[in-house]
Amino acid sequence: MKQICINSNPAFQFGKVMLTSWALATGAVGGAALIATKITHSQPQPEAPTYSFGNTQSDYGVLAVQITSETTGQAVVNLDGFRVYSAFDFELVPDDNGMLGSKDEAVFINNFAVERILTPDGKEYNDFTNKDDIRNMITVITAHIEKNKMAGV
C-alpha cells in the first residue's frame, strides 16, 4: 500500500496552515502599508503660498453728482483725500421691496469710468483704484442719487 504523506499524516492539517499563512500575509501587507504611510506623512509638507494684499480701509464720500441726461451722469468722489472724477451710465429698475403695487425704482449703475484723479494739492495722479474702490464708489453714488431723488426715483 502506497502512502501519501500529506493526506495520511494526521499532524498536518491543511486548514490551519492556510489560515495561518493568510493571517501572516495580511499582517505583513498591513504593516508595510502602515510604515509607508508613516514615512510619507512624516515629511514636512510644503506650505501653500499666501498672497497678501494691502487691504486697508478707505474713506469714501460724494462731493458732487450731476445727472447729465436720462441715463448718464458725472460724479466727484473723495477717496482718502483724493478727488476721483468719474462718469457713469445708469438705468432705473423697478424695485418693489417685497410690496405689491409699489412704484419705486432703484438706480442701477452699469457702466462706471474713472476719468481723472487729483491729489489734495490739485495735481494730476495716476489711477490707483481697484475693483473694491470702484464697487464702493458705485454704492455711495447710487445711495446719493436715491436719497436726493435726483433721477426720478
MODELLER restraints for C-alpha pairs under 7 A, 6 or more apart:
rsr = mdl.restraints
at = mdl.atoms
rsr.add(forms.Gaussian(group=physical.xy_distance, feature=features.Distance(at['CA:6:A'], at['CA:12:A']), mean=6.77, stdev=0.5))
rsr.add(forms.Gaussian(group=physical.xy_distance, feature=features.Distance(at['CA:58:A'], at['CA:79:A']), mean=6.84, stdev=0.5))
rsr.add(forms.Gaussian(group=physical.xy_distance, feature=features.Distance(at['CA:58:A'], at['CA:80:A']), mean=5.96, stdev=0.5))
rsr.add(forms.Gaussian(group=physical.xy_distance, feature=features.Distance(at['CA:59:A'], at['CA:79:A']), mean=5.72, stdev=0.5))
rsr.add(forms.Gaussian(group=physical.xy_distance, feature=features.Distance(at['CA:59:A'], at['CA:80:A']), mean=5.17, stdev=0.5))
rsr.add(forms.Gaussian(group=physical.xy_distance, feature=features.Distance(at['CA:60:A'], at['CA:77:A']), mean=6.76, stdev=0.5))
rsr.add(forms.Gaussian(group=physical.xy_distance, feature=features.Distance(at['CA:60:A'], at['CA:78:A']), mean=5.53, stdev=0.5))
rsr.add(forms.Gaussian(group=physical.xy_distance, feature=features.Distance(at['CA:60:A'], at['CA:79:A']), mean=4.92, stdev=0.5))
rsr.add(forms.Gaussian(group=physical.xy_distance, feature=features.Distance(at['CA:60:A'], at['CA:80:A']), mean=6.77, stdev=0.5))
rsr.add(forms.Gaussian(group=physical.xy_distance, feature=features.Distance(at['CA:60:A'], at['CA:137:A']), mean=6.97, stdev=0.5))
rsr.add(forms.Gaussian(group=physical.xy_distance, feature=features.Distance(at['CA:61:A'], at['CA:77:A']), mean=5.63, stdev=0.5))
rsr.add(forms.Gaussian(group=physical.xy_distance, feature=features.Distance(at['CA:61:A'], at['CA:78:A']), mean=4.96, stdev=0.5))
rsr.add(forms.Gaussian(group=physical.xy_distance, feature=features.Distance(at['CA:61:A'], at['CA:79:A']), mean=6.85, stdev=0.5))
rsr.add(forms.Gaussian(group=physical.xy_distance, feature=features.Distance(at['CA:62:A'], at['CA:76:A']), mean=6.29, stdev=0.5))
rsr.add(forms.Gaussian(group=physical.xy_distance, feature=features.Distance(at['CA:62:A'], at['CA:77:A']), mean=4.58, stdev=0.5))
rsr.add(forms.Gaussian(group=physical.xy_distance, feature=features.Distance(at['CA:62:A'], at['CA:78:A']), mean=6.14, stdev=0.5))
rsr.add(forms.Gaussian(group=physical.xy_distance, feature=features.Distance(at['CA:62:A'], at['CA:140:A']), mean=6.78, stdev=0.5))
rsr.add(forms.Gaussian(group=physical.xy_distance, feature=features.Distance(at['CA:62:A'], at['CA:141:A']), mean=6.63, stdev=0.5))
rsr.add(forms.Gaussian(group=physical.xy_distance, feature=features.Distance(at['CA:63:A'], at['CA:76:A']), mean=5.38, stdev=0.5))
rsr.add(forms.Gaussian(group=physical.xy_distance, feature=features.Distance(at['CA:63:A'], at['CA:77:A']), mean=5.43, stdev=0.5))
rsr.add(forms.Gaussian(group=physical.xy_distance, feature=features.Distance(at['CA:63:A'], at['CA:78:A']), mean=6.38, stdev=0.5))
rsr.add(forms.Gaussian(group=physical.xy_distance, feature=features.Distance(at['CA:64:A'], at['CA:75:A']), mean=5.50, stdev=0.5))
rsr.add(forms.Gaussian(group=physical.xy_distance, feature=features.Distance(at['CA:64:A'], at['CA:76:A']), mean=5.12, stdev=0.5))
rsr.add(forms.Gaussian(group=physical.xy_distance, feature=features.Distance(at['CA:65:A'], at['CA:74:A']), mean=5.82, stdev=0.5))
rsr.add(forms.Gaussian(group=physical.xy_distance, feature=features.Distance(at['CA:65:A'], at['CA:75:A']), mean=4.29, stdev=0.5))
rsr.add(forms.Gaussian(group=physical.xy_distance, feature=features.Distance(at['CA:65:A'], at['CA:76:A']), mean=6.50, stdev=0.5))
rsr.add(forms.Gaussian(group=physical.xy_distance, feature=features.Distance(at['CA:66:A'], at['CA:73:A']), mean=5.56, stdev=0.5))
rsr.add(forms.Gaussian(group=physical.xy_distance, feature=features.Distance(at['CA:66:A'], at['CA:74:A']), mean=5.22, stdev=0.5))
rsr.add(forms.Gaussian(group=physical.xy_distance, feature=features.Distance(at['CA:66:A'], at['CA:75:A']), mean=6.21, stdev=0.5))
rsr.add(forms.Gaussian(group=physical.xy_distance, feature=features.Distance(at['CA:67:A'], at['CA:73:A']), mean=4.17, stdev=0.5))
rsr.add(forms.Gaussian(group=physical.xy_distance, feature=features.Distance(at['CA:67:A'], at['CA:74:A']), mean=6.42, stdev=0.5))
rsr.add(forms.Gaussian(group=physical.xy_distance, feature=features.Distance(at['CA:71:A'], at['CA:89:A']), mean=5.60, stdev=0.5))
rsr.add(forms.Gaussian(group=physical.xy_distance, feature=features.Distance(at['CA:71:A'], at['CA:90:A']), mean=5.13, stdev=0.5))
rsr.add(forms.Gaussian(group=physical.xy_distance, feature=features.Distance(at['CA:71:A'], at['CA:91:A']), mean=5.84, stdev=0.5))
rsr.add(forms.Gaussian(group=physical.xy_distance, feature=features.Distance(at['CA:72:A'], at['CA:88:A']), mean=5.74, stdev=0.5))
rsr.add(forms.Gaussian(group=physical.xy_distance, feature=features.Distance(at['CA:72:A'], at['CA:89:A']), mean=4.36, stdev=0.5))
rsr.add(forms.Gaussian(group=physical.xy_distance, feature=features.Distance(at['CA:72:A'], at['CA:90:A']), mean=5.97, stdev=0.5))
rsr.add(forms.Gaussian(group=physical.xy_distance, feature=features.Distance(at['CA:73:A'], at['CA:87:A']), mean=5.85, stdev=0.5))
rsr.add(forms.Gaussian(group=physical.xy_distance, feature=features.Distance(at['CA:73:A'], at['CA:88:A']), mean=5.42, stdev=0.5))
rsr.add(forms.Gaussian(group=physical.xy_distance, feature=features.Distance(at['CA:73:A'], at['CA:89:A']), mean=6.40, stdev=0.5))
rsr.add(forms.Gaussian(group=physical.xy_distance, feature=features.Distance(at['CA:74:A'], at['CA:86:A']), mean=5.72, stdev=0.5))
rsr.add(forms.Gaussian(group=physical.xy_distance, feature=features.Distance(at['CA:74:A'], at['CA:87:A']), mean=4.34, stdev=0.5))
rsr.add(forms.Gaussian(group=physical.xy_distance, feature=features.Distance(at['CA:74:A'], at['CA:88:A']), mean=6.15, stdev=0.5))
rsr.add(forms.Gaussian(group=physical.xy_distance, feature=features.Distance(at['CA:75:A'], at['CA:85:A']), mean=6.02, stdev=0.5))
rsr.add(forms.Gaussian(group=physical.xy_distance, feature=features.Distance(at['CA:75:A'], at['CA:86:A']), mean=5.33, stdev=0.5))
rsr.add(forms.Gaussian(group=physical.xy_distance, feature=features.Distance(at['CA:75:A'], at['CA:87:A']), mean=6.29, stdev=0.5))
rsr.add(forms.Gaussian(group=physical.xy_distance, feature=features.Distance(at['CA:76:A'], at['CA:83:A']), mean=6.37, stdev=0.5))
rsr.add(forms.Gaussian(group=physical.xy_distance, feature=features.Distance(at['CA:76:A'], at['CA:84:A']), mean=5.49, stdev=0.5))
rsr.add(forms.Gaussian(group=physical.xy_distance, feature=features.Distance(at['CA:76:A'], at['CA:85:A']), mean=4.63, stdev=0.5))
rsr.add(forms.Gaussian(group=physical.xy_distance, feature=features.Distance(at['CA:76:A'], at['CA:86:A']), mean=6.27, stdev=0.5))
rsr.add(forms.Gaussian(group=physical.xy_distance, feature=features.Distance(at['CA:77:A'], at['CA:83:A']), mean=5.73, stdev=0.5))
rsr.add(forms.Gaussian(group=physical.xy_distance, feature=features.Distance(at['CA:77:A'], at['CA:84:A']), mean=5.10, stdev=0.5))
rsr.add(forms.Gaussian(group=physical.xy_distance, feature=features.Distance(at['CA:77:A'], at['CA:85:A']), mean=6.65, stdev=0.5))
rsr.add(forms.Gaussian(group=physical.xy_distance, feature=features.Distance(at['CA:78:A'], at['CA:84:A']), mean=6.27, stdev=0.5))
rsr.add(forms.Gaussian(group=physical.xy_distance, feature=features.Distance(at['CA:81:A'], at['CA:120:A']), mean=5.86, stdev=0.5))
rsr.add(forms.Gaussian(group=physical.xy_distance, feature=features.Distance(at['CA:82:A'], at['CA:117:A']), mean=6.69, stdev=0.5))
rsr.add(forms.Gaussian(group=physical.xy_distance, feature=features.Distance(at['CA:82:A'], at['CA:118:A']), mean=5.73, stdev=0.5))
rsr.add(forms.Gaussian(group=physical.xy_distance, feature=features.Distance(at['CA:82:A'], at['CA:119:A']), mean=4.88, stdev=0.5))
rsr.add(forms.Gaussian(group=physical.xy_distance, feature=features.Distance(at['CA:82:A'], at['CA:120:A']), mean=5.64, stdev=0.5))
rsr.add(forms.Gaussian(group=physical.xy_distance, feature=features.Distance(at['CA:83:A'], at['CA:117:A']), mean=5.66, stdev=0.5))
rsr.add(forms.Gaussian(group=physical.xy_distance, feature=features.Distance(at['CA:83:A'], at['CA:118:A']), mean=5.16, stdev=0.5))
rsr.add(forms.Gaussian(group=physical.xy_distance, feature=features.Distance(at['CA:83:A'], at['CA:119:A']), mean=6.56, stdev=0.5))
rsr.add(forms.Gaussian(group=physical.xy_distance, feature=features.Distance(at['CA:84:A'], at['CA:114:A']), mean=6.88, stdev=0.5))
rsr.add(forms.Gaussian(group=physical.xy_distance, feature=features.Distance(at['CA:84:A'], at['CA:116:A']), mean=6.15, stdev=0.5))
rsr.add(forms.Gaussian(group=physical.xy_distance, feature=features.Distance(at['CA:84:A'], at['CA:117:A']), mean=4.61, stdev=0.5))
rsr.add(forms.Gaussian(group=physical.xy_distance, feature=features.Distance(at['CA:84:A'], at['CA:118:A']), mean=6.62, stdev=0.5))
rsr.add(forms.Gaussian(group=physical.xy_distance, feature=features.Distance(at['CA:85:A'], at['CA:114:A']), mean=6.09, stdev=0.5))
rsr.add(forms.Gaussian(group=physical.xy_distance, feature=features.Distance(at['CA:85:A'], at['CA:115:A']), mean=5.54, stdev=0.5))
rsr.add(forms.Gaussian(group=physical.xy_distance, feature=features.Distance(at['CA:85:A'], at['CA:116:A']), mean=5.31, stdev=0.5))
rsr.add(forms.Gaussian(group=physical.xy_distance, feature=features.Distance(at['CA:85:A'], at['CA:117:A']), mean=6.11, stdev=0.5))
rsr.add(forms.Gaussian(group=physical.xy_distance, feature=features.Distance(at['CA:86:A'], at['CA:113:A']), mean=5.54, stdev=0.5))
rsr.add(forms.Gaussian(group=physical.xy_distance, feature=features.Distance(at['CA:86:A'], at['CA:114:A']), mean=4.38, stdev=0.5))
rsr.add(forms.Gaussian(group=physical.xy_distance, feature=features.Distance(at['CA:86:A'], at['CA:115:A']), mean=5.08, stdev=0.5))
rsr.add(forms.Gaussian(group=physical.xy_distance, feature=features.Distance(at['CA:87:A'], at['CA:112:A']), mean=6.03, stdev=0.5))
rsr.add(forms.Gaussian(group=physical.xy_distance, feature=features.Distance(at['CA:87:A'], at['CA:113:A']), mean=5.39, stdev=0.5))
rsr.add(forms.Gaussian(group=physical.xy_distance, feature=features.Distance(at['CA:87:A'], at['CA:114:A']), mean=6.62, stdev=0.5))
rsr.add(forms.Gaussian(group=physical.xy_distance, feature=features.Distance(at['CA:87:A'], at['CA:115:A']), mean=6.90, stdev=0.5))
rsr.add(forms.Gaussian(group=physical.xy_distance, feature=features.Distance(at['CA:88:A'], at['CA:109:A']), mean=6.74, stdev=0.5))
rsr.add(forms.Gaussian(group=physical.xy_distance, feature=features.Distance(at['CA:88:A'], at['CA:111:A']), mean=5.34, stdev=0.5))
rsr.add(forms.Gaussian(group=physical.xy_distance, feature=features.Distance(at['CA:88:A'], at['CA:112:A']), mean=4.38, stdev=0.5))
rsr.add(forms.Gaussian(group=physical.xy_distance, feature=features.Distance(at['CA:88:A'], at['CA:113:A']), mean=6.17, stdev=0.5))
rsr.add(forms.Gaussian(group=physical.xy_distance, feature=features.Distance(at['CA:89:A'], at['CA:109:A']), mean=5.87, stdev=0.5))
rsr.add(forms.Gaussian(group=physical.xy_distance, feature=features.Distance(at['CA:89:A'], at['CA:110:A']), mean=6.00, stdev=0.5))
rsr.add(forms.Gaussian(group=physical.xy_distance, feature=features.Distance(at['CA:89:A'], at['CA:111:A']), mean=5.01, stdev=0.5))
rsr.add(forms.Gaussian(group=physical.xy_distance, feature=features.Distance(at['CA:89:A'], at['CA:112:A']), mean=6.62, stdev=0.5))
rsr.add(forms.Gaussian(group=physical.xy_distance, feature=features.Distance(at['CA:90:A'], at['CA:107:A']), mean=6.58, stdev=0.5))
rsr.add(forms.Gaussian(group=physical.xy_distance, feature=features.Distance(at['CA:90:A'], at['CA:108:A']), mean=5.41, stdev=0.5))
rsr.add(forms.Gaussian(group=physical.xy_distance, feature=features.Distance(at['CA:90:A'], at['CA:109:A']), mean=4.16, stdev=0.5))
rsr.add(forms.Gaussian(group=physical.xy_distance, feature=features.Distance(at['CA:90:A'], at['CA:110:A']), mean=5.62, stdev=0.5))
rsr.add(forms.Gaussian(group=physical.xy_distance, feature=features.Distance(at['CA:90:A'], at['CA:111:A']), mean=6.96, stdev=0.5))
rsr.add(forms.Gaussian(group=physical.xy_distance, feature=features.Distance(at['CA:91:A'], at['CA:107:A']), mean=5.94, stdev=0.5))
rsr.add(forms.Gaussian(group=physical.xy_distance, feature=features.Distance(at['CA:91:A'], at['CA:108:A']), mean=5.34, stdev=0.5))
rsr.add(forms.Gaussian(group=physical.xy_distance, feature=features.Distance(at['CA:91:A'], at['CA:109:A']), mean=6.53, stdev=0.5))
rsr.add(forms.Gaussian(group=physical.xy_distance, feature=features.Distance(at['CA:92:A'], at['CA:105:A']), mean=5.79, stdev=0.5))
rsr.add(forms.Gaussian(group=physical.xy_distance, feature=features.Distance(at['CA:92:A'], at['CA:106:A']), mean=5.51, stdev=0.5))
rsr.add(forms.Gaussian(group=physical.xy_distance, feature=features.Distance(at['CA:92:A'], at['CA:107:A']), mean=4.85, stdev=0.5))
rsr.add(forms.Gaussian(group=physical.xy_distance, feature=features.Distance(at['CA:92:A'], at['CA:108:A']), mean=6.14, stdev=0.5))
rsr.add(forms.Gaussian(group=physical.xy_distance, feature=features.Distance(at['CA:93:A'], at['CA:105:A']), mean=5.32, stdev=0.5))
rsr.add(forms.Gaussian(group=physical.xy_distance, feature=features.Distance(at['CA:93:A'], at['CA:106:A']), mean=5.28, stdev=0.5))
rsr.add(forms.Gaussian(group=physical.xy_distance, feature=features.Distance(at['CA:93:A'], at['CA:107:A']), mean=6.47, stdev=0.5))
rsr.add(forms.Gaussian(group=physical.xy_distance, feature=features.Distance(at['CA:93:A'], at['CA:108:A']), mean=6.82, stdev=0.5))
rsr.add(forms.Gaussian(group=physical.xy_distance, feature=features.Distance(at['CA:94:A'], at['CA:104:A']), mean=6.10, stdev=0.5))
rsr.add(forms.Gaussian(group=physical.xy_distance, feature=features.Distance(at['CA:94:A'], at['CA:105:A']), mean=4.42, stdev=0.5))
rsr.add(forms.Gaussian(group=physical.xy_distance, feature=features.Distance(at['CA:94:A'], at['CA:106:A']), mean=6.21, stdev=0.5))
rsr.add(forms.Gaussian(group=physical.xy_distance, feature=features.Distance(at['CA:95:A'], at['CA:104:A']), mean=5.29, stdev=0.5))
rsr.add(forms.Gaussian(group=physical.xy_distance, feature=features.Distance(at['CA:95:A'], at['CA:105:A']), mean=4.91, stdev=0.5))
rsr.add(forms.Gaussian(group=physical.xy_distance, feature=features.Distance(at['CA:95:A'], at['CA:106:A']), mean=5.63, stdev=0.5))
rsr.add(forms.Gaussian(group=physical.xy_distance, feature=features.Distance(at['CA:96:A'], at['CA:102:A']), mean=5.01, stdev=0.5))
rsr.add(forms.Gaussian(group=physical.xy_distance, feature=features.Distance(at['CA:96:A'], at['CA:103:A']), mean=6.65, stdev=0.5))
rsr.add(forms.Gaussian(group=physical.xy_distance, feature=features.Distance(at['CA:96:A'], at['CA:104:A']), mean=5.89, stdev=0.5))
rsr.add(forms.Gaussian(group=physical.xy_distance, feature=features.Distance(at['CA:104:A'], at['CA:153:A']), mean=6.83, stdev=0.5))
rsr.add(forms.Gaussian(group=physical.xy_distance, feature=features.Distance(at['CA:105:A'], at['CA:153:A']), mean=5.60, stdev=0.5))
rsr.add(forms.Gaussian(group=physical.xy_distance, feature=features.Distance(at['CA:106:A'], at['CA:153:A']), mean=6.73, stdev=0.5))
rsr.add(forms.Gaussian(group=physical.xy_distance, feature=features.Distance(at['CA:107:A'], at['CA:142:A']), mean=6.14, stdev=0.5))
rsr.add(forms.Gaussian(group=physical.xy_distance, feature=features.Distance(at['CA:107:A'], at['CA:146:A']), mean=6.89, stdev=0.5))
rsr.add(forms.Gaussian(group=physical.xy_distance, feature=features.Distance(at['CA:109:A'], at['CA:138:A']), mean=6.86, stdev=0.5))
rsr.add(forms.Gaussian(group=physical.xy_distance, feature=features.Distance(at['CA:117:A'], at['CA:124:A']), mean=5.99, stdev=0.5))
rsr.add(forms.Gaussian(group=physical.xy_distance, feature=features.Distance(at['CA:117:A'], at['CA:125:A']), mean=5.36, stdev=0.5))
rsr.add(forms.Gaussian(group=physical.xy_distance, feature=features.Distance(at['CA:117:A'], at['CA:126:A']), mean=6.72, stdev=0.5))
rsr.add(forms.Gaussian(group=physical.xy_distance, feature=features.Distance(at['CA:117:A'], at['CA:127:A']), mean=6.49, stdev=0.5))
rsr.add(forms.Gaussian(group=physical.xy_distance, feature=features.Distance(at['CA:118:A'], at['CA:124:A']), mean=4.72, stdev=0.5))
rsr.add(forms.Gaussian(group=physical.xy_distance, feature=features.Distance(at['CA:118:A'], at['CA:125:A']), mean=5.54, stdev=0.5))
rsr.add(forms.Gaussian(group=physical.xy_distance, feature=features.Distance(at['CA:119:A'], at['CA:125:A']), mean=6.32, stdev=0.5))
rsr.add(forms.Gaussian(group=physical.xy_distance, feature=features.Distance(at['CA:145:A'], at['CA:151:A']), mean=6.70, stdev=0.5))
rsr.add(forms.Gaussian(group=physical.xy_distance, feature=features.Distance(at['CA:146:A'], at['CA:153:A']), mean=6.04, stdev=0.5))
